[in-house]
Amino acid sequence: MTKANWNYPTAIKFGPGRISELPEALKTTGISKPLFVTDAGLVNLPVTQSTLQTLKNAGIPVGVFAEVKPNPVSANVEAGIKVLREGGHDGVIAFGGGSGLDVGKVIAFMAGQTRPMWDFEDVGDWWTRADPAGIFPIVAVPTTAGTGSEVGRAGVITDETTHTKKVIFHPLMMPKIVIADPELTIGMPRFITVGTGMDALAHCLEAYCAPGYHPMADGIAAEGVRLVFENLPKVVADPGNVEARGHMMSAAAMGATAFQKGLGAIHALSHPVGALYDTHHGMTNAVFMPYVLAVNRPAVEAKLARLAAYIGLAPSFEAFQHAVIGLRLRLEVPHTLAEFKVDGAQRELIGDMAIVDPTAGGNPVELTRERALEIFDRAMEGRI
């Protein structure tokens, strides 16, 4: 019998209005003086200010750190660590989309470490270098339905010196409690709703297609794909549809739960493009998706035929590919990288970066430099 290692996530308080339980969640995790980490675009919005007021009403002293870029860089983490230590905080509330969640988690992880952050990149057993006693507890509150970082054990941070996205990993970076309140996502702009929703789809789809034996991940990923196809168009058409937003929030967490099995070329190419051109991660994934499926077809055709049947399509690769393209068209996702203002000037560098990206190894066919450049060229030209 095949041997495999499986890990599944944490305590999740799911449903409308659950944000009111944030003070109790802090108490449960032993956090008495949290640092509230979010991004610069979110900090002054009503959803954030009302959450901070909930904490103040509960008598909880809270510091706020919001120097977080959409594609967070190491300087954001370093600044946050300084604020946490100088403020005497004993835990982190990671609040927002993927950037705020990732930076909040890495700040909490680095709170009591003495080694540089890059010493804990997700390479081999580097995570064992960390002092577990120096990792502060985290409560995560997602405000988008995309990355699923709230149920992940890692954070993606860009190294400004090399313009590469790196994954910082440790099992104790998993938040102790997640508050998944779909009402918090209602105010998202359309572009962010689409981009984060397509990110959730990419996570589920790549996890499902990744090689290896992990039927639990496959099952969760398949249901996550179904939820996105059924609910993302509803949310875009009716931003106030809380039920559909709840399903999207579930799909996001499911994708991040499933992708411990692996990701693939969608992410391996999206990461360097995002690092070099500062594009939205989820939307970049959406652009690459059908081109990667086309190149991977020999290895995933049978699996995608089963997935197509599960989500109510004809049981074939073609039906699933057409559904992906149709969803992108319906949601006005750019069909090419060129529409995303990406040029070919750094084509060779992107090929070099893609094949060494941590996600490349999960692709169902080997992601050689030649294949990476073929996918990039297809995505530039719109040639599926």
N, C-alpha and C positions, 0 to 999 in steps of 0.2 A: 504494500500500500504506500502511496506517495506520502512523504513527510513534508510538513509546512508549518510555518509560524504565523499565528493569527492574533491580531490585537483589535479590540473594538472600543468604542469611545466612552464618554463620560456621562454624568448626570445632566439631563436636558429638561428644562422647564419650558414646555412648548405651549403657545396659544396666545390669543389676543389678551392684552391687559397684564401679562405676566411681568412686565417691567416694574410693576409696583412691588414685586417680591425681591428686588435687588438688595435692599437693606438686609433682609433676612438671609439672602445668599451670602453676603459678606460675613455676617455673623457665623454662619455655618462653616465657612472656610477659615475662620480665625483672622479675618482682615478687619482691623479697627481704624486704620488711617490709609485709605487707598490712594493710589495715584491713578487718575482717570486719563487714559491715553486715547486720543482720537486724532483725526486729521484736520488740517487747517480749513478745509472747505465745509466741514461738518460742525465744528465747535460752536459756532454762533447760531445754528439753526434751532428752531423751536423744539425739535425732538431731543436734541442734546441738552438744551437749557432746562427743559421740563424734567429730564432725568436727573440732572444735577440738583434741581430744586427738591426732588424726591429724597435725595440723600441728605440735603440740608435740613429738610423737615424732620428727618429721622435722627438728627443730631450727629451725623457722621462727618467728621472733618475730612475734606477731600481736596487734593491738589489736582491741577489740570495741566496736561502736557499735550500740545497740538501741533508741534513742529514736525509734521509727517507729510511727506510728498506722496502723490499718487503711486509712484514707483519708488518706495522708500529706499534711502541710501544709508550707509553706515553712520554718517554724521547725525542723522535723525536719532538713531539708537543711542549713540554716545551722549547726545544732548539730553535724552530722556533718562539715561542712567544717572547722570549728574543731578538732575532735578529730583529723582527718586531718593538718592542718597542724602542730598542736602536737606530734603524735606522730611526725612525720617519716616518715610512711608514703609508699610509692611506688607504690601500686596498691590496688585494691579487690576483695574477694571479696563479691559480691552474693549473698546466701543467703536463700532463703525463697520466699514467694508474691509476688504482684505488687507489694505495698507495699515489701517489703525490696529486691526487685530494682530497682524504679524509683528509690528513694531512693539505693541504692548506686551506680547508674549516674550519677545527677545529681551526687552528691558527687564522683565521679571526674571528671566533665566540668567541674565548677566549681573543681576543685583549684587550677588556675593561672590562673583568669580574674580580671579586675579589674572587669568590668562586673557590674551586678546580674543575678540569675538570670532575671528576667522579660524582660530584653533578648534572650533567646534562645528566646522562645516560638516555636512552630512557625507562624510567619506569614511568608509570602513567603520571602525569602532572609535572614531575620534570623540564621540559623545561621552565616552567613559572618562575623558580627561576632566570633565566638569565635577565640581564639588556639589553634590546633591543638596547639602545643607544651605548652600548659597542661592538656591532657586526659590523665589517668592511665589506664593499662591496667586492664581489668576481666576477671575470671573470674566467670562466673555459674553458680550452682548452684540450680536451682528445686527447691522442696519441695512444690509443688502442681502440678496439671495443669490450668491454666486460662488465665492471661493471656498466656503465651508471651513475656513481657517479656525472657526470656533471649536471644531472637533478634531483639530490636527495637533501634531506634536512637533511642529517645525514652523519656521518663519522664513520668508524669502526676502533677502536684502541685497541691494545692488552695491557692488564694490566699485566706488567711483574711480579708482585708479585703473581698473581694467575694463570698466563698463560691462561687467558680467554679473548676472543674478546668481546668488549663492544661497544654498539652503542651510540654515542653522537648525540643528536637530538635537532634541533630548526627550526621552519619554516623559519627564516631569514638566515639559512645556505644555502638556495637555491641560486645558482649563479644568478646574475642580468642578465648576458649575457653569452651564450655558443657559442664558435666558434668551429663548428664541420667540420673540413677540412679533408676529407679522405686521402689526399696526405700525411698527417703527419703520417699515420699508415703504409706506404709502407715499411719502414725499419725494421719493427718488425721481430724478429727471428720466425722461424716456430713454436717452442714450445709455444711462447707467443701468436702468432696468433691463434693457436688451443685452448689454455687454456682460453684466453679471449673470444673467440667466443663461446665456450661451457658454459662459465659463463653467457653470454647473453641468451643462450638457457635455462639454468637452471632458470634464473630470469623469463623469459616469461612463461615457463612451470609450475613452481610452483605458479606463480601468477594466471595463468589460472585454476589450480586445487584447489586453496585455497577456502574454503567455504565462503559464504557471497554473498550479492547482489551488484555487481559492473559491470554491462554490459559494461561500457566504458573500464575498465581495461581488461575485458575478450576479447573484440574485438581487442584492441591494442596488447595484449599478443599473441593472435592467429596469427595475421599478423606477429609479431616478430618471432614466431616459423617458419613460412613459409620462411621468409627472411633468417634465419640462415640455414635451410636445403638446400635452393637453392644456397646460396652464400658462405658459409664457405668453402665447397670443392673447389669452383672456386678460392677463395683467396689463399688457400694453394697450389693449382696447379699452379697458376699464380700470384705471389705476387704483380705484377705491375698492376693488374686489378683494376683501380680506381673506376669504376662503382660498382663492387662487394664489394669493401671495403666501399664505401658509403652506400650500403645497410646494411652491417654489422654494421656500425656506427649508422645507424638508428635503427637497431634491439637492439643494446645495450641501447640506450636512451629509446626505447619503453619498454624494460624489467624493467628498473628502474622506469619508469613512472607507469607501471602496478603493480609493487610489493608493492605499498602502500596497495593493497588488502591483501597481505600476502605472505609469503614464506612457508617453510616447512622443512621436514626431511632431504632433500638434504643439505640444508644450516646448519641445526641444528647439523648434524654430521660432515660436512666439517669444520665448525668453530673450534671445539675442536681439530680435527686432524691437521688442519693448525697451530693452536696455539702451540700444543705439538711437532709437527714434522717439522714445518716450510715448509710445502708443498705449492705449488702454489694453490691459492684458486680456480680458475676456473677449473683447471685440476682435483682437488680433487672433485669438484662438478660433473665433467664428469664421474669420476670413480663410484661415488655413485648412479648416475641417474637411471640406470635400476633396481637396487636392491630396491630403494625406490618406483619406480613405481610398482614393483611386490607386495610389501607389501601393498601399498595403493590401489591396484586394485579394491577391493570391493566398494570403495567410488568414484572412478574416471572412471570406465569402460565406462559408457555412454558418459561422457564428452570427453574422449580421442577418442572414436569412431567418434564423431563429428569433433574433431580436425584432426584426420587422414583423414577424407573425405575432409576437407578444404585444406589440403596440398597435395591432389592428391593421397592418398592411399586408399586401401579398408577400409570401415568404421568399423573398429574394434580395440579393445585394442591391440590385437596381432600384427596387422599391424603396429601400432605406436611403440610398444615396439621393434619389429624387425628393424624398421627404426632407432631408437635410437642406438641399438646395431650395426647396419651396419654403421652408421655414425662414431661411436667411432672406429670401426675396420678400416675404411677407413682412418681416421685421426691419427691412431696409438696411440690412448688413451690407457693407461694401463687398462687392464680388471679387475685387482684386486689391493687392497691396498698394498698387499705384493710386487707387482712389483714396487710400489711407495716407497719402503723401509719403509713401516709402519709395525710394528710388533704388536703382541697382548699383549705386556707387560702392556700397559695402558688401556686395554679394559674396565675394570670396571670404571675407571675415565672418559673415553670418554662417557660411558653410563650415568653417573651422570651429566656430563656437557651438553650433548645433550638435555636432557629433561628440563633444565632450560635456554637454549639458547633463546633469544628473538624471534627467528624465529619458534620455535617448535610449538607455539600455532596456526600457520597458516596451519599446516598439516591437510589434509582432514580426517585422522583418528587420534585418540589421540596417541601422541607419548609417550607411556609409556616407562619405562626403559627396560622392556622386549622386546618391539618392536625395540627400538634403538639398543640394543645388537644383536637382530636377523639380522637387516640390516647390522650392522658392521661385524658380522660373515659371512654373505653372501658375502659381499664385500671383505673380506679377502680370502675366499675360491673360489670366482668366481661362486657362486651358485645362479643363477637367479630363 
